[in-house]
């Protein structure tokens, strides 16, 4: 599996830094990933849906750490390129794990 395209759409919000779409093997698109500023750094949040009880649940997510790292590496590289193109720099690309540990049951 290979990430063949990453599109980053920066936003000017407090914690939300960008929306992201990725293409896998030039044949499958996943939209609505988010780059979020957490308490200890940036992390990639997978697309999620709000449940009736108010909690959010990922609707698509990697099943192992290797795949998560590959997705995050591609997203953060494109995010940094996008920031540079806008004349900004990413001084400290400090990452943290997704709040739920990155996996759903």
VOMAR-407622 format. One record per residue: residue in one letter; chain; z, x, y of N, C-alpha, C in turn. Coordinates in steps of 0.02 Angstrom, whole numbers, always signed. Layout:
// residues N
a/A/Z/X/Y/Z/X/Y/Z/X/Y
...
END
This chain:
// residues 105
x/A/+0/+43/-59/+0/+0/+0/+0/+45/+62
x/A/-39/+25/+111/-44/+64/+172/-47/+17/+233
x/A/-11/+36/+286/-15/-1/+348/-78/+24/+383
x/A/-127/-20/+391/-191/+1/+419/-199/-15/+493
x/A/-156/-58/+519/-159/-75/+591/-91/-99/+614
x/A/-72/-77/+674/-11/-99/+705/-28/-119/+777
x/A/-10/-179/+796/-19/-201/+865/+50/-215/+895
x/A/+64/-183/+951/+129/-190/+984/+119/-227/+1050
x/A/+161/-276/+1062/+158/-316/+1123/+225/-311/+1159
x/A/+233/-261/+1204/+297/-251/+1238/+315/-312/+1280
x/A/+380/-324/+1285/+406/-378/+1326/+462/-350/+1370
x/A/+476/-385/+1424/+527/-363/+1471/+588/-407/+1465
x/A/+623/-400/+1409/+684/-439/+1397/+741/-391/+1384
x/A/+802/-418/+1385/+861/-376/+1377/+862/-338/+1311
x/A/+867/-373/+1256/+871/-340/+1190/+804/-335/+1155
x/A/+761/-385/+1163/+696/-385/+1132/+650/-339/+1170
x/A/+623/-288/+1135/+581/-239/+1168/+506/-251/+1156
x/A/+489/-280/+1098/+418/-292/+1084/+411/-338/+1024
x/A/+355/-374/+1023/+332/-409/+964/+280/-364/+930
x/A/+275/-370/+864/+231/-326/+827/+194/-366/+773
x/A/+130/-349/+763/+92/-374/+706/+68/-313/+667
x/A/+71/-317/+600/+46/-263/+559/-6/-290/+511
x/A/-53/-247/+493/-103/-264/+442/-93/-216/+384
x/A/-90/-244/+324/-80/-205/+263/-146/-201/+225
x/A/-166/-140/+209/-228/-127/+170/-289/-163/+199
x/A/-291/-170/+264/-347/-202/+299/-363/-272/+272
x/A/-311/-304/+242/-325/-369/+212/-268/-420/+217
x/A/-209/-400/+243/-153/-447/+247/-115/-434/+311
x/A/-106/-486/+352/-73/-479/+417/-3/-510/+414
x/A/+45/-475/+445/+112/-501/+454/+125/-500/+528
x/A/+140/-558/+557/+152/-564/+629/+226/-577/+643
x/A/+243/-570/+705/+310/-587/+730/+366/-541/+706
x/A/+350/-478/+690/+403/-429/+683/+427/-415/+753
x/A/+488/-390/+761/+515/-378/+828/+548/-310/+830
x/A/+542/-276/+886/+581/-216/+899/+639/-238/+943
x/A/+699/-227/+918/+760/-251/+950/+804/-191/+968
x/A/+836/-195/+1026/+886/-145/+1045/+953/-170/+1020
x/A/+979/-137/+968/+1044/-154/+941/+1099/-114/+975
x/A/+1159/-120/+951/+1215/-85/+982/+1211/-10/+972
x/A/+1179/+13/+918/+1175/+85/+907/+1103/+111/+903
x/A/+1055/+73/+929/+986/+97/+931/+936/+42/+918
x/A/+873/+63/+913/+819/+16/+901/+813/+2/+826
x/A/+792/-59/+810/+776/-75/+741/+719/-125/+740
x/A/+686/-129/+682/+632/-176/+672/+660/-236/+635
x/A/+653/-295/+665/+674/-357/+633/+613/-390/+603
x/A/+620/-411/+542/+565/-444/+507/+557/-516/+533
x/A/+499/-545/+521/+488/-615/+543/+541/-660/+511
x/A/+568/-705/+549/+622/-747/+523/+614/-819/+547
x/A/+652/-861/+514/+651/-933/+530/+723/-955/+537
x/A/+737/-997/+587/+804/-1023/+596/+817/-1080/+548
x/A/+871/-1076/+511/+889/-1128/+463/+929/-1182/+497
x/A/+939/-1237/+463/+976/-1294/+491/+1048/-1275/+509
x/A/+1076/-1227/+473/+1145/-1207/+487/+1150/-1157/+545
x/A/+1092/-1142/+577/+1092/-1098/+635/+1080/-1025/+620
x/A/+1083/-1006/+556/+1071/-937/+537/+996/-924/+531
x/A/+977/-861/+540/+907/-841/+532/+898/-810/+463
x/A/+841/-823/+432/+825/-794/+367/+755/-765/+371
x/A/+748/-702/+347/+683/-671/+346/+635/-712/+303
x/A/+573/-719/+328/+523/-754/+289/+476/-705/+254
x/A/+478/-643/+276/+442/-588/+243/+481/-525/+255
x/A/+489/-484/+203/+527/-421/+212/+511/-374/+154
x/A/+520/-309/+166/+509/-260/+112/+564/-266/+60
x/A/+548/-249/-2/+596/-254/-56/+633/-189/-71
x/A/+611/-134/-38/+646/-71/-50/+645/-29/+14
x/A/+688/+22/+15/+696/+64/+74/+634/+105/+89
x/A/+598/+127/+38/+537/+166/+48/+485/+126/+87
x/A/+475/+64/+69/+426/+21/+103/+450/+5/+174
x/A/+515/-8/+182/+542/-21/+249/+531/+40/+294
x/A/+544/+100/+269/+535/+161/+308/+462/+170/+328
x/A/+415/+156/+283/+344/+163/+298/+325/+114/+354
x/A/+348/+53/+350/+333/+3/+402/+364/+23/+468
x/A/+428/+43/+468/+461/+63/+530/+428/+124/+561
x/A/+410/+174/+521/+377/+234/+548/+313/+216/+584
x/A/+272/+173/+553/+209/+153/+584/+221/+113/+648
x/A/+270/+69/+648/+285/+28/+706/+312/+70/+763
x/A/+361/+113/+749/+390/+154/+802/+339/+204/+831
x/A/+294/+230/+790/+242/+275/+815/+196/+238/+864
x/A/+176/+178/+846/+132/+139/+890/+170/+116/+953
x/A/+233/+99/+946/+274/+79/+1003/+278/+136/+1053
x/A/+290/+196/+1028/+294/+254/+1072/+227/+266/+1107
x/A/+171/+260/+1071/+105/+267/+1101/+94/+215/+1156
x/A/+115/+154/+1143/+107/+100/+1191/+149/+114/+1254
x/A/+209/+137/+1245/+251/+154/+1303/+220/+209/+1345
x/A/+194/+260/+1312/+162/+315/+1349/+100/+290/+1387
x/A/+62/+246/+1357/+3/+218/+1390/+22/+178/+1452
x/A/+82/+150/+1451/+106/+112/+1509/+141/+157/+1560
x/A/+144/+222/+1545/+175/+268/+1592/+250/+276/+1581
x/A/+275/+247/+1529/+346/+253/+1513/+354/+302/+1455
x/A/+415/+324/+1445/+428/+367/+1388/+488/+339/+1350
x/A/+489/+355/+1288/+544/+335/+1245/+589/+396/+1238
x/A/+639/+399/+1280/+682/+458/+1283/+719/+469/+1218
x/A/+748/+416/+1191/+788/+423/+1131/+770/+369/+1081
x/A/+727/+387/+1035/+707/+339/+983/+759/+341/+928
x/A/+817/+313/+944/+872/+311/+896/+866/+247/+856
x/A/+862/+254/+791/+855/+196/+748/+920/+177/+716
x/A/+925/+115/+699/+981/+90/+660/+953/+46/+605
x/A/+993/+34/+555/+972/-12/+503/+974/-83/+529
x/A/+932/-125/+502/+934/-195/+521/+1004/-222/+507
x/A/+1028/-269/+548/+1097/-293/+542/+1118/-317/+474
x/A/+1074/-347/+435/+1093/-372/+369/+1083/-319/+315
x/A/+1073/-257/+335/+1061/-204/+287/+987/-200/+268
x/A/+948/-245/+295/+876/-242/+285/+849/-282/+227
x/A/+891/-314/+190/+867/-351/+132/+898/-420/+129
x/A/+861/-467/+105/+887/-534/+92/+894/-544/+18
x/A/+934/-590/-2/+942/-605/-73/+886/-649/-97
END
